[in-house]
Amino acid sequence: KKRHRRTSMAKGRSVNEQCGFEVYKAAQNETHWLNEVVQRLWIHIEKSIQNLLHEDITTRIREEPLLKSFTFTECKFGEERLKFSQMKVRSKSSKSKSEKSEKSEGNLLEVFMEIDWNAPESDISVSLGSMKLGMRKLQLSGCILLVLSPLLERLPLMGGLSFTFPDPPKLTWEWTGVAGMGITGIAGALEEVMALNIKEIIVHAIFETMVVPSRVFIDIADLAKSRHLPQDQRIENYRSPDPIGVLSVTLLEAARLPAADFGFAVGGSGGSSDPYVVVKIGSKSWQSLKRMKTLNPKWGRAHAMDFLVYHMEQKLFVDVYDSDLLSKDDLLGYVCAD
């Protein structure tokens, strides 16, 4: 549960220093001005979020065969504004004028900020055919990345602005409407399952749009219209950047997992679990095969997956679940690696 800082060092230098980056970590009160800006721009920010939901996110959701008629019918977020904290600024170390970088990764300025948005008065309505659902008590938290690139030697100083989440943020809400009416029996169970599936699809669509490698890119300097730019300033480098490496993950085993299943099927053993593992980095995930009735599952070197890595700040998430047939799978444990 404790978050560990990256400790990889070479000759006393941090990973950022090894890669030629300079990092500035702001004090807690240094983000106060940014929250004031958000306060005054909130009407416009709220409208842009609504447009993102109605356009990009809805398009992604409708790619699911059973959700062709999905629509956000109402999007209001209440009086609570999102807040920023823990700001960090990263840029490539300065070079002499005679030394030119051929890679776009050195021609940028990055701003990392912790974001927290608790909107208890949010009022979001969605429809799917005859089904009407409401979303309330929206909560969003995580780290957002703003990238100013490419940097120019003329006004407006930057070619574009992009924003994305290096890791999937925490996103939760409560359902109202059909899923919140307290219907019991088989009909109620089916509606709860339907609402859960819709929620997973909505979250997946948002992550596919906003989490690395995806990003929202704003072409400030009309780079798309410039035909004779250097290779490192062409717009495709910023709309869809290349990965910086590949992370190979091999699932070997787990030990002393908690028991989630109890009953006659496991006799007097005190309970067991049917574990499987989900590995995530950015918006991509991989799920292992399930192991039946064991607290010490083994998989082996054949259970491996390669993940493309797009940013140094991405983390690896490993979740272990107990598979259940008639209820939501139980989380047995998790680990996060920088």
Buried (B, 14 or more C-beta within 10 A) or exposed (E): EEEEEEEEEEEEEBBBBEBBBEEEEBEEEEBEEBEEEBEEEBEEBBEEBBEBBBEBBBEBBBEBEEBEEBBBEEBEBBEBBBBBBBBBBBBBEEEEEEEEEEEBBBBBBBBBBBBBBBBEEBBBBBBBEEBEBBBBBBBBBBBBBBBBBBBBEEEEEBBBBBBBBBBBBEBEBBBBBBBBEEBEEEEBEEBBBBBEEBBEBBBBBBBBBBBBBBBBBEBBBEBEEEEEBEEBBBBEBBBEBEBEEEBEBEBEEBEEBBBBBEEEEBEEEEBBBBBBBBBBBBBBBBEBEBBEBEBEBEBEEEBEBEBBBBBBBBBBBBBBBBBEEEEEBBEBBEEBEB
